[in-house]
Structure formats: C-alpha cells, structure tokens
Amino acid sequence: MYSTKNHFLFVCLLGLFSLTAHAQDVKIELGQNEVALNETFTIKVIVSGDKIRSYDQLPDIQGFQKQGISQSSSMNIVNGQMSSTNSVIQYYKPLRKGQFTVPAFDIDVNGISASSSGTTITVVDARSNAQSNRALDPFDDLFGRNNTEQPEYVEVEDDAFFSLSVSKDEVYVGEGFSVSFAFYMSESNQAPFNFHEPGKQLERIINEIKPGNAWEENFNISSIQPERVEFGGKKWTKYKVYEANFYPFNAGTVDFPSVGWEMIKYKVAKNPSFFGSNRLQDFKTFYSQPKSIQVKELPPHPLKNEVSVGNYRLRENISDLEVKTGEGFTYDFIITGEGNISSIRPPKIKKGQKLNTFDPNEQVQINRGRGKVTGMKEFSYFMTLNEAEVVPLKDHFEWIYFNPALAKYDTLVPQAVVQVTGESRINQAISSSRLGGLYDLIEVEDNKLLNQGYKSYFSSLINILLLLALGLLAYLIVKKK
C-alpha cells in the first residue's frame, strides 16, 4: 500500500513537471518573402501558455526601416482545456526595391531562447492594396491605422555644406600647413541629419586626397565633436572629421581634389501620425571644393636641400661645466619649436676640434593640436677632452635651419662653455687608440729582405707569350686566305 502511494505520487510529480516544461512554447514567424514598397514585412514572436514578460530587441534588416511594434493575445477553450497565445509583431518598411537577406538570429523571450533561420525578401513596386498583405493587428481599427493611405514624406530645405580648409595658400619647401575637412550646419537649419559610416568615409577621403609629394602628420580625430563658429554673419555648428599638417618635399603645387561626404538626411512626414515613423531615411552627398597650395623653392644656400624648415630654438643640458682631462660628460642638444619635428637631423659637428664625441642618443616628442605640430628632438652626446683648456661648445656644434616667417636661414649654437683641468692625455689617447692598417702587421710580418727581381722576369715571360699568340693568329689568317 505504501509502495502504491509512492508510485502514484511520483507519477503526479512527473506529470506536473512535464506540464510546466511544455506550458510555455516560443516560436518565430517571418512575414511573406515578397513585399511591395507600400507594404510592410513583419517578424512575429509567439508565446503559447504564458504572457510575454521580457524579450530581446528584434534585429535590424538592411534596406528596411523599423516602424511600430504591436502586441496581441488570444484565448481558446477546447474540450474544457484552456490555452492562451501572446505575440509581439515588429513592422519593417522597405526603403528601396531589390533583394534583401534576413540573417539567422536568436532572441530570448521570458528567458527562453528562440531561433530563426532567416529568409530572403524581395521588394517590388508599390501595389494598389498594401493592407491585404500586412499582418493583422487587432488595435488597427481602434486607432485608425486601417487607412490604406501611405504617409507622404517631403524633403526639408537644408542649410549645410562640407568644406576643405587650409591654413596657407603658399609655402616654402618643407614648410608646414594645416588641412581640415568639416561638415557645417547653420543654427537656422531645419533639415534633420545624421552621420553615415564616418570611419569608412574618412578612410576613402584620405586615400583620395593624400598627396605623394608631401609628408603627412595626421591628428587622428577619434570622435566627431560639435564646435560653435561664426562667419558670414551667421552662427554655425562645425563637425571636424579630418585634420593633418603637410610638409611638401619639392617646389610646385600640392593639390587636393574635390571629395564627397555622405550624410543621412531624413525626409519628414507631411501629415505626422502617432503610430509609425514620421520621417524617412534618405542620403545626401556634399562635395568639398578643390584646392592647390603653391610651394616655393628655398633661397640659395649650400645646405638648402638638407636643412629643416620651421620656427625653432635651442635648449641645452650639460652634466658638468668643470671636468678633468680624460673624464667623460654628457651634453644634450635639444631642438624645440614648430615644424616637421620627425625630420630634424643632428647638429653639424665642426672638424678640427679636440673634443672626442660619440654618436648621440636621440629622443623625439611630437604634439599635434590646434592646427600645429610642435615638439622637441633631443640629441644626447657623451664627450671627453684630453687637454686642459676652456672649450666653448659653440666652436664644436651648429645647427642650421630656415625660418619661413623671417624668410631667412638661421643657426642655433650652444652657449655652454666647458672648463677642462688636469694633465694632458693626448699621448695616452693615441696609444690606446687602434692605428689599424699597416701598423697592425708590424708584429706578425717577417723582417727579412726579399728579392723582388722575379717579378720583372715574370712580366717579360707574359709579354713574350702574348707576342707568340699574336704571331700564330696572323699566320692562321694568312693561311686561310
């Protein structure tokens, strides 16, 4: 008896578990595979046996615009058994004709995952009766949405443009100038805009405008921020999308062609309604104006093809102004200012000085902002002196550059003066240095005198053999004739 009761209880629990497991069923229904431009495609999520408490956002479809979402429920009683069905319907309006793909997707409804394998939709020309192909919504009559008349969208006049700006119209070879592209909207503009794939568009623009005869320092704008500006008697909102400085390699021109920038521009419903979308996504391309920058030759100078161009000054760091002969010290020759910092070369070291200098360590810092490229390039030298004397470092280093603001060459020279004390170490320096070449062979070569006469005999033998060969060749030619 006890065993029978346990068995009956187990069967009841199993039945209850099965009823709970199957009480909620979720499935996805996709609309028809062919819709007209004045119809809508639907994705319907159906839950049987439970209410819809939560669900994921339904996917976007390329070539379609999401419109409204409706919910419906129904209840059936068959043979005394009650069942309920609840659904969510997402409407999609086609934007243009063509064939479009709904990729496979998963959504969670009430914590249960449901899958759809996707489909292919063909959008055709508008039909006379769009309502016949649309999914039925029980609330349509209540809110007057059964009206077959489609909303009419109108294009709003815009007050906007896309522009190229340059800081200079004429520069010297190597002189920098800034370039920026920006989208402008006046504060009185009524047309709704949005950015469309700015990253891809910017990549295309850079490939189109980047000149081959100039060095680019890109400011790498990571986010498009609005900026309030005023010109032409109007206030504008400026959205800068690209900024860089260019440094031309040679005389002539640096040319920037006209490029297009595409924006999402919405058409607005002529008669707005509470349900559905009151604007329609469209696109408009704005074009910048072309621009050419004149590049002038630098004035004559022996180093005009080597010097840097910009506005520079010198900073110095030295480890010690008083040193002893043979002792090393460090000296930093630091060039700071505005220009093509990365192209700065080390200072020229004058010959004939008693200063022993090793190749410098280099360090560079570049700052990009407000249309300028500034920074510093540091050359750190390790040096020694072998004679007690006073050494002005200006007699050892100099750095020549061209200042475009003054249109003349200038020279940066050190101000530091080193006081050297102690005994002369010239001889020790010579003995410790490797003489190389002929002197390296002194210890390993034999000091016996060699007879070099055999070389003349060998030369005479070679000459005789050449004469015999010529004679034989002449004999063969005559015999052949």
LINMOUR-V510537 format. One record per run of one state. SS is the DSSP state (@ for helix, = for strand, . for the rest). FROM is the first residue (numbers start at 1). TO is the last residue. Records with the same first field share a line. If there is no record, write none. Layout:
BEGIN
SS = FROM-TO / FROM-TO
END
This chain:
BEGIN
. = 1-1 / 24-24 / 31-33 / 37-39 / 49-54 / 56-63 / 79-80 / 95-97 / 103-104 / 110-111 / 117-118 / 125-130 / 134-139 / 144-152 / 155-159 / 167-169 / 173-175 / 187-192 / 196-197 / 210-213 / 219-225 / 232-233 / 249-251 / 257-259 / 270-278 / 288-290 / 297-307 / 319-321 / 325-327 / 340-340 / 344-347 / 350-354 / 358-360 / 370-371 / 386-389 / 396-396 / 404-407 / 413-416 / 422-425 / 433-436 / 442-453 / 481-481
@ = 2-23 / 131-133 / 140-143 / 198-209 / 341-343 / 393-395 / 426-432 / 437-441 / 454-480
= = 25-30 / 34-36 / 40-48 / 55-55 / 64-78 / 81-94 / 98-102 / 105-109 / 112-116 / 119-124 / 153-154 / 160-166 / 170-172 / 176-186 / 193-195 / 214-218 / 226-231 / 234-248 / 252-256 / 260-269 / 279-287 / 291-296 / 308-318 / 322-324 / 328-339 / 348-349 / 355-357 / 361-369 / 372-385 / 390-392 / 397-403 / 408-412 / 417-421
END
